């Protein structure tokens, strides 16, 4: 998936300075339509975190969770490690769509991740966004998500 730059025509009123007549004209206003998938990986010692993320009693691969403004979280995979002392790995992806701007998308994703991963009972060992390890900090999460959207 990738970013697409499109434009819309906007009807505007203007004043012709030579004739003092009101004129109608169209302006092309660029809009950024975003459709990008951002892989997110969470390593956790909490076996039930996936249910907390999706706020469901059972989850299936491909399940989606709406985050608002056209954003969805998709459940990609979950590796339960059998070895003692190794965290489980949950893989998610975000699909940002419609006309959501990068700052709005980044803010919504950061808020959702912090709400779900910050509590002590989440027991998160590591958070990676597009293979980049990120601290559970709103500003750092926003920055990585915005960079990922802009480079796509």
N, CA, C and O of each residue as an XYZ file, in Angstrom:
608
protein
N       0.835     -1.174      0.000
C       0.000      0.000      0.000
C       0.877      1.234      0.000
O       2.037      1.176      0.407
N       0.332      2.348     -0.453
C       1.150      3.546     -0.549
C       0.297      4.794     -0.384
O      -0.932      4.740     -0.333
N       0.994      5.914     -0.304
C       0.326      7.211     -0.216
C      -0.094      7.637     -1.608
O       0.587      7.349     -2.592
N      -1.203      8.313     -1.680
C      -1.628      8.864     -2.947
C      -1.948     10.334     -2.759
O      -2.690     10.703     -1.849
N      -1.391     11.168     -3.615
C      -1.692     12.591     -3.569
C      -2.723     12.870     -4.641
O      -2.471     12.645     -5.825
N      -3.873     13.356     -4.237
C      -4.926     13.697     -5.183
C      -5.317     15.142     -4.933
O      -4.907     15.745     -3.941
N      -6.106     15.687     -5.828
C      -6.556     17.052     -5.616
C      -8.052     17.133     -5.861
O      -8.621     16.321     -6.591
N      -8.681     18.122     -5.243
C     -10.097     18.358     -5.479
C     -10.260     19.770     -6.014
O      -9.435     20.649     -5.764
N     -11.333     19.965     -6.749
C     -11.614     21.304     -7.265
C     -12.536     22.023     -6.292
O     -13.571     21.486     -5.898
N     -12.168     23.213     -5.914
C     -12.958     24.008     -4.976
C     -13.397     25.281     -5.676
O     -12.573     26.011     -6.226
N     -14.693     25.545     -5.655
C     -15.234     26.758     -6.262
C     -14.988     27.929     -5.319
O     -15.336     27.865     -4.140
N     -14.394     28.987     -5.833
C     -14.122     30.155     -5.003
C     -14.666     31.413     -5.661
O     -14.787     31.484     -6.884
N     -14.987     32.383     -4.855
C     -15.372     33.707     -5.352
C     -14.146     34.593     -5.281
O     -13.385     34.548     -4.315
N     -13.964     35.388     -6.299
C     -12.837     36.298     -6.296
C     -13.291     37.652     -6.832
O     -14.420     37.797     -7.300
N     -12.427     38.611     -6.763
C     -12.731     39.945     -7.250
C     -11.715     40.284     -8.331
O     -10.510     40.335     -8.087
N     -12.234     40.514     -9.530
C     -11.369     40.909    -10.638
C     -10.984     42.365    -10.382
O     -11.846     43.243    -10.418
N      -9.724     42.631    -10.129
C      -9.295     43.977     -9.758
C      -9.381     44.966    -10.915
O      -9.472     46.171    -10.679
N      -9.355     44.496    -12.142
C      -9.441     45.410    -13.292
C     -10.867     45.870    -13.533
O     -11.092     47.043    -13.831
N     -11.847     44.960    -13.409
C     -13.231     45.316    -13.722
C     -14.116     45.433    -12.483
O     -15.275     45.832    -12.601
N     -13.612     45.104    -11.323
C     -14.361     45.124    -10.065
C     -15.584     44.206    -10.097
O     -16.576     44.469     -9.417
N     -15.516     43.137    -10.880
C     -16.591     42.150    -10.933
C     -16.191     40.934    -10.084
O     -15.024     40.550    -10.001
N     -17.209     40.360     -9.469
C     -16.965     39.125     -8.726
C     -16.856     37.984     -9.727
O     -17.714     37.824    -10.596
N     -15.823     37.213     -9.602
C     -15.611     36.106    -10.532
C     -15.687     34.785     -9.778
O     -15.448     34.720     -8.572
N     -16.015     33.765    -10.500
C     -16.026     32.406     -9.958
C     -14.841     31.676    -10.580
O     -14.599     31.767    -11.783
N     -14.121     30.965     -9.757
C     -12.999     30.195    -10.288
C     -12.838     28.919     -9.470
O     -13.403     28.769     -8.387
N     -12.065     28.027    -10.018
C     -11.799     26.775     -9.337
C     -10.342     26.731     -8.916
O      -9.444     27.073     -9.685
N     -10.129     26.312     -7.703
C      -8.775     26.081     -7.217
C      -8.579     24.579     -7.086
O      -9.505     23.855     -6.720
N      -7.387     24.119     -7.381
C      -7.056     22.719     -7.138
C      -6.408     22.636     -5.764
O      -5.343     23.210     -5.540
N      -7.041     21.931     -4.857
C      -6.548     21.798     -3.495
C      -6.049     20.361     -3.313
O      -6.823     19.412     -3.441
N      -4.761     20.206     -3.017
C      -4.260     18.835     -2.844
C      -4.730     18.217     -1.525
O      -4.738     18.868     -0.480
N      -5.111     16.977     -1.604
C      -5.477     16.202     -0.416
C      -4.573     14.986     -0.370
O      -4.220     14.423     -1.407
N      -4.211     14.595      0.803
C      -3.390     13.408      0.961
C      -4.289     12.260      1.414
O      -4.764     12.236      2.549
N      -4.509     11.320      0.516
C      -5.279     10.139      0.875
C      -4.285      9.058      1.268
O      -3.393      8.715      0.492
N      -4.437      8.534      2.450
C      -3.460      7.592      2.971
C      -4.044      6.192      2.996
O      -5.152      5.971      3.484
N      -3.292      5.268      2.471
C      -3.637      3.853      2.576
C      -2.309      3.129      2.760
O      -1.668      2.736      1.785
N      -1.909      2.958      3.987
C      -0.603      2.365      4.274
C      -0.739      1.356      5.399
O      -1.517      1.552      6.332
N       0.009      0.294      5.307
C       0.005     -0.715      6.352
C       1.271     -0.561      7.178
O       2.374     -0.545      6.633
N       1.115     -0.449      8.486
C       2.257     -0.273      9.379
C       2.347     -1.498     10.283
O       1.489     -1.687     11.146
N       3.367     -2.330     10.102
C       3.488     -3.512     10.961
C       3.926     -3.137     12.375
O       4.867     -2.367     12.565
N       3.229     -3.693     13.357
C       3.524     -3.444     14.763
C       3.681     -4.792     15.459
O       2.841     -5.680     15.313
N       4.757     -4.933     16.211
C       5.028     -6.165     16.936
C       5.143     -5.853     18.427
O       5.846     -4.923     18.824
N       4.453     -6.630     19.235
C       4.478     -6.462     20.689
C       4.979     -7.769     21.299
O       4.427     -8.838     21.040
N       6.024     -7.670     22.106
C       6.497     -8.831     22.862
C       6.023     -8.639     24.296
O       6.305     -7.617     24.922
N       5.303     -9.631     24.809
C       4.680     -9.507     26.116
C       4.732    -10.812     26.901
O       4.769    -11.900     26.326
N       4.734    -10.684     28.211
C       4.634    -11.851     29.093
C       3.190    -12.091     29.511
O       2.915    -13.027     30.262
N       2.267    -11.263     29.039
C       0.847    -11.392     29.363
C       0.164    -12.205     28.260
O       0.008    -11.725     27.138
N      -0.238    -13.427     28.581
C      -0.856    -14.309     27.586
C      -2.209    -13.814     27.089
O      -2.662    -14.242     26.027
N      -2.855    -12.937     27.818
C      -4.186    -12.474     27.415
C      -4.175    -11.058     26.838
O      -5.239    -10.468     26.650
N      -3.006    -10.505     26.556
C      -2.943     -9.134     26.036
C      -3.675     -8.991     24.707
O      -4.298     -7.959     24.457
N      -3.613    -10.003     23.853
C      -4.292     -9.914     22.559
C      -5.790     -9.683     22.733
O      -6.399     -8.968     21.938
N      -6.389    -10.279     23.761
C      -7.820    -10.085     24.017
C      -8.092     -8.672     24.533
O      -9.130     -8.084     24.234
N      -7.160     -8.141     25.302
C      -7.290     -6.770     25.801
C      -7.155     -5.760     24.651
O      -7.861     -4.752     24.619
N      -6.250     -6.036     23.719
C      -6.054     -5.130     22.585
C      -7.321     -4.990     21.751
O      -7.686     -3.890     21.339
N      -7.982     -6.107     21.510
C      -9.173     -6.102     20.665
C     -10.481     -6.027     21.449
O     -11.563     -5.973     20.863
N     -10.373     -6.023     22.775
C     -11.541     -5.934     23.651
C     -12.583     -6.988     23.305
O     -13.780     -6.705     23.246
N     -12.102     -8.215     23.075
C     -12.966     -9.349     22.740
C     -12.568    -10.549     23.592
O     -11.447    -10.628     24.094
N     -13.504    -11.479     23.744
C     -13.226    -12.705     24.497
C     -12.481    -13.730     23.648
O     -11.786    -14.594     24.182
N     -12.627    -13.636     22.319
C     -11.873    -14.505     21.420
C     -11.473    -13.682     20.195
O     -12.199    -12.782     19.771
N     -10.327    -14.000     19.647
C      -9.834    -13.288     18.460
C      -9.421    -14.307     17.409
O      -9.024    -15.427     17.731
N      -9.518    -13.905     16.166
C      -9.095    -14.755     15.053
C      -8.164    -13.956     14.153
O      -8.228    -12.727     14.110
N      -7.308    -14.657     13.441
C      -6.394    -13.977     12.521
C      -7.195    -13.166     11.518
O      -8.223    -13.622     11.018
N      -6.725    -11.975     11.229
C      -7.409    -11.086     10.292
C      -8.470    -10.206     10.933
O      -9.014     -9.316     10.280
N      -8.768    -10.444     12.202
C      -9.769     -9.650     12.907
C      -9.350     -8.190     12.932
O      -8.164     -7.881     13.050
N     -10.327     -7.286     12.822
C     -10.040     -5.853     12.792
C     -10.691     -5.161     13.980
O     -11.755     -5.558     14.455
N     -10.019     -4.114     14.443
C     -10.525     -3.280     15.539
C     -10.499     -1.844     15.054
O      -9.433     -1.322     14.728
N     -11.646     -1.199     15.002
C     -11.716      0.195     14.577
C     -11.145      1.123     15.635
O     -11.465      1.015     16.819
N     -10.291      2.041     15.184
C      -9.682      3.004     16.099
C     -10.241      4.408     15.890
O      -9.823      5.344     16.572
N     -11.171      4.567     14.966
C     -11.755      5.870     14.669
C     -11.109      6.510     13.453
O      -9.964      6.209     13.117
N     -11.847      7.394     12.795
C     -11.369      8.138     11.621
C     -10.819      7.254     10.509
O      -9.863      7.639      9.836
N     -11.400      6.085     10.303
C     -10.953      5.210      9.230
C      -9.748      4.361      9.561
O      -9.240      3.652      8.692
N      -9.278      4.411     10.790
C      -8.134      3.599     11.194
C      -8.600      2.252     11.722
O      -9.596      2.167     12.441
N      -7.881      1.210     11.363
C      -8.186     -0.106     11.904
C      -6.902     -0.796     12.344
O      -5.832     -0.573     11.778
N      -7.029     -1.626     13.351
C      -5.935     -2.494     13.774
C      -6.299     -3.889     13.303
O      -7.414     -4.353     13.544
N      -5.387     -4.555     12.645
C      -5.628     -5.907     12.154
C      -4.730     -6.896     12.894
O      -3.547     -6.640     13.119
N      -5.315     -8.019     13.259
C      -4.578     -9.082     13.953
C      -3.915     -9.950     12.894
O      -4.596    -10.610     12.110
N      -2.576     -9.947     12.872
C      -1.819    -10.673     11.855
C      -1.355    -12.036     12.352
O      -1.544    -13.040     11.666
N      -0.750    -12.084     13.534
C      -0.186    -13.336     14.021
C       0.091    -13.261     15.519
O       0.151    -12.176     16.098
N       0.256    -14.421     16.132
C       0.572    -14.500     17.559
C       1.439    -15.741     17.773
O       0.990    -16.866     17.553
N       2.661    -15.532     18.193
C       3.570    -16.639     18.475
C       3.625    -16.856     19.976
O       4.122    -16.004     20.713
N       3.123    -17.978     20.424
C       3.222    -18.328     21.840
C       4.489    -19.148     22.011
O       4.608    -20.245     21.465
N       5.420    -18.619     22.760
C       6.682    -19.318     22.975
C       6.549    -20.286     24.144
O       5.993    -19.945     25.188
N       7.057    -21.474     23.956
C       6.964    -22.513     24.976
C       8.106    -22.451     25.978
O       7.986    -22.961     27.092
N       9.205    -21.835     25.590
C      10.372    -21.769     26.474
C      10.102    -20.851     27.661
O       9.438    -19.823     27.527
N      10.611    -21.226     28.795
C      10.435    -20.437     30.013
C      11.216    -19.133     29.888
O      12.376    -19.139     29.477
N      10.587    -18.026     30.239
C      11.272    -16.741     30.272
C      11.263    -15.969     28.963
O      11.788    -14.857     28.913
N      10.675    -16.531     27.883
C      10.600    -15.806     26.619
C       9.188    -15.257     26.440
O       8.211    -15.967     26.681
N       9.072    -13.985     26.014
C       7.746    -13.391     25.857
C       7.034    -13.885     24.594
O       7.677    -14.294     23.627
N       5.702    -13.841     24.617
C       4.899    -14.114     23.428
C       5.074    -12.945     22.464
O       5.404    -11.835     22.880
N       4.851    -13.199     21.179
C       4.976    -12.157     20.157
C       3.620    -11.988     19.479
O       3.062    -12.942     18.937
N       3.101    -10.768     19.515
C       1.834    -10.438     18.855
C       2.155     -9.521     17.686
O       2.820     -8.499     17.857
N       1.680     -9.885     16.490
C       1.915     -9.045     15.316
C       0.595     -8.430     14.863
O      -0.405     -9.120     14.659
N       0.630     -7.123     14.714
C      -0.532     -6.356     14.267
C      -0.137     -5.536     13.054
O       1.047     -5.391     12.748
N      -1.122     -5.006     12.375
C      -0.845     -4.011     11.344
C      -1.924     -2.951     11.431
O      -3.055     -3.227     11.832
N      -1.567     -1.754     11.055
C      -2.527     -0.652     11.018
C      -2.752     -0.319      9.562
O      -1.804     -0.193      8.787
N      -3.996     -0.180      9.199
C      -4.299      0.293      7.860
C      -4.927      1.655      8.019
O      -6.007      1.803      8.591
N      -4.232      2.646      7.504
C      -4.701      4.016      7.613
C      -5.348      4.342      6.285
O      -4.721      4.178      5.238
N      -6.572      4.795      6.303
C      -7.280      4.994      5.049
C      -8.084      6.289      5.073
O      -8.086      7.030      6.056
N      -8.749      6.527      3.985
C      -9.585      7.701      3.772
C      -8.713      8.954      3.760
O      -7.588      8.916      3.261
N      -9.207     10.045      4.292
C      -8.457     11.297      4.218
C      -7.896     11.705      5.570
O      -7.884     12.884      5.924
N      -7.437     10.720      6.313
C      -6.834     10.972      7.626
C      -5.423     11.494      7.411
O      -4.636     10.863      6.704
N      -5.092     12.615      7.996
C      -3.749     13.159      7.881
C      -2.780     12.395      8.763
O      -3.184     11.764      9.740
N      -1.517     12.451      8.424
C      -0.488     11.730      9.171
C      -0.472     12.097     10.656
O      -0.372     11.197     11.489
N      -0.567     13.386     11.028
C      -0.548     13.717     12.457
C      -1.745     13.135     13.221
O      -1.600     12.676     14.354
N      -2.919     13.157     12.598
C      -4.117     12.610     13.247
C      -3.983     11.102     13.393
O      -4.278     10.546     14.451
N      -3.540     10.444     12.333
C      -3.358      8.993     12.375
C      -2.339      8.605     13.441
O      -2.568      7.680     14.221
N      -1.226      9.309     13.472
C      -0.175      9.012     14.450
C      -0.687      9.206     15.875
O      -0.381      8.406     16.759
N      -1.465     10.264     16.103
C      -2.006     10.532     17.437
C      -2.979      9.440     17.871
O      -2.943      9.004     19.022
N      -3.849      8.991     16.964
C      -4.809      7.944     17.302
C      -4.115      6.619     17.598
O      -4.466      5.928     18.553
N      -3.128      6.270     16.776
C      -2.396      5.018     16.989
C      -1.625      5.069     18.301
O      -1.649      4.110     19.073
N      -0.939      6.188     18.558
C      -0.160      6.330     19.792
C      -1.066      6.243     21.018
O      -0.730      5.568     21.991
N      -2.197      6.912     20.979
C      -3.120      6.895     22.120
C      -3.635      5.480     22.379
O      -3.707      5.047     23.529
N      -3.992      4.765     21.323
C      -4.505      3.399     21.477
C      -3.427      2.471     22.037
O      -3.684      1.703     22.964
N      -2.226      2.545     21.475
C      -1.136      1.687     21.956
C      -0.794      1.979     23.410
O      -0.618      1.053     24.202
N      -0.697      3.251     23.767
C      -0.364      3.604     25.150
C      -1.447      3.145     26.127
O      -1.142      2.649     27.211
N      -2.697      3.312     25.741
C      -3.805      2.901     26.610
C      -3.761      1.395     26.873
O      -4.011      0.942     27.990
N      -3.441      0.632     25.837
C      -3.473     -0.826     25.959
C      -2.170     -1.429     26.483
O      -2.194     -2.469     27.142
N      -1.035     -0.789     26.199
C       0.253     -1.398     26.534
C       0.930     -0.819     27.771
O       1.848     -1.442     28.305
N       0.510      0.344     28.239
C       1.170      0.993     29.367
C       0.874      0.387     30.735
O       1.761      0.380     31.588
N      -0.330     -0.121     30.981
C      -0.578     -0.651     32.329
C       0.403     -1.755     32.704
O       0.882     -2.507     31.856
N       0.679     -1.825     33.981
C       1.649     -2.803     34.492
C       1.251     -4.241     34.124
O       2.114     -5.071     33.836
N      -0.065     -4.530     34.134
C      -0.496     -5.896     33.842
C      -0.302     -6.289     32.371
O      -0.395     -7.472     32.044
N      -0.037     -5.334     31.480
C       0.237     -5.658     30.073
C       1.573     -6.393     29.945
O       1.750     -7.217     29.047
N       2.507     -6.092     30.843
C       3.815     -6.757     30.894
C       4.513     -6.773     29.525
O       4.978     -7.815     29.064
N       4.575     -5.609     28.894
C       5.193     -5.493     27.573
C       6.705     -5.445     27.711
O       7.248     -4.623     28.449
N       7.364     -6.316     27.008
C       8.822     -6.391     26.985
C       9.389     -5.474     25.901
O      10.402     -4.806     26.107
N       8.717     -5.452     24.733
C       9.258     -4.699     23.592
C       8.136     -4.336     22.631
O       7.236     -5.138     22.381
N       8.197     -3.118     22.094
C       7.267     -2.646     21.071
C       8.086     -2.258     19.853
O       9.026     -1.470     19.957
N       7.730     -2.810     18.697
C       8.413     -2.465     17.443
C       7.384     -1.972     16.442
O       6.334     -2.587     16.255
N       7.698     -0.859     15.805
C       6.859     -0.325     14.737
C       7.702     -0.342     13.476
O       8.713      0.353     13.378
N       7.276     -1.137     12.522
C       8.011     -1.320     11.267
C       9.471     -1.689     11.534
O      10.387     -1.105     10.955
N       9.669     -2.664     12.415
C      10.976     -3.221     12.785
C      11.871     -2.235     13.535
O      13.073     -2.475     13.651
N      11.322     -1.141     14.044
C      12.082     -0.183     14.843
C      11.561     -0.261     16.277
O      10.377     -0.034     16.526
N      12.446     -0.580     17.211
C      12.050     -0.671     18.616
C      11.738      0.722     19.150
O      12.512      1.662     18.973
N      10.589      0.831     19.805
C      10.099      2.124     20.287
C       9.760      2.008     21.767
O       9.199      1.003     22.203
N      10.101      3.035     22.538
C       9.693      3.102     23.939
C       8.205      3.419     24.006
O       7.640      3.972     23.062
N       7.578      3.073     25.108
C       6.165      3.394     25.291
C       6.032      4.860     25.687
O       5.739      5.192     26.835
N       6.255      5.719     24.709
C       6.208      7.161     24.885
C       5.395      7.733     23.728
O       5.682      7.445     22.566
N       4.391      8.536     24.036
C       3.487      9.046     23.009
C       4.226      9.784     21.895
O       3.960      9.547     20.717
N       5.135     10.663     22.248
C       5.866     11.440     21.245
C       6.706     10.569     20.332
O       6.761     10.806     19.126
N       7.362      9.559     20.896
C       8.218      8.678     20.095
C       7.395      7.795     19.169
O       7.787      7.559     18.026
N       6.255      7.305     19.653
C       5.380      6.490     18.808
C       4.843      7.333     17.657
O       4.854      6.892     16.508
N       4.370      8.549     17.958
C       3.858      9.444     16.909
C       4.919      9.700     15.844
O       4.634      9.655     14.647
N       6.137      9.966     16.288
C       7.221     10.281     15.362
C       7.482      9.123     14.399
O       7.594      9.333     13.191
N       7.580      7.909     14.926
C       7.847      6.740     14.088
C       6.701      6.509     13.107
O       6.945      6.232     11.933
N       5.459      6.617     13.568
C       4.303      6.396     12.693
C       4.267      7.448     11.588
O       4.035      7.114     10.426
N       4.494      8.712     11.936
C       4.497      9.764     10.918
C       5.606      9.551      9.904
O       5.388      9.734      8.706
N       6.794      9.167     10.359
C       7.891      8.894      9.426
C       7.546      7.745      8.498
O       7.853      7.788      7.307
N       6.911      6.723      9.041
C       6.540      5.568      8.230
C       5.520      5.955      7.165
O       5.602      5.489      6.028
N       4.567      6.798      7.524
C       3.548      7.239      6.561
C       4.189      8.062      5.457
O       3.861      7.892      4.282
N       5.095      8.948      5.824
C       5.728      9.841      4.837
C       6.679      9.111      3.888
O       6.856      9.533      2.746
N       7.293      8.017      4.353
C       8.241      7.311      3.488
C       7.570      6.281      2.621
O       8.195      5.768      1.693
N       6.340      5.960      2.879
C       5.614      4.932      2.108
C       5.274      5.443      0.726
O       4.667      4.724     -0.066
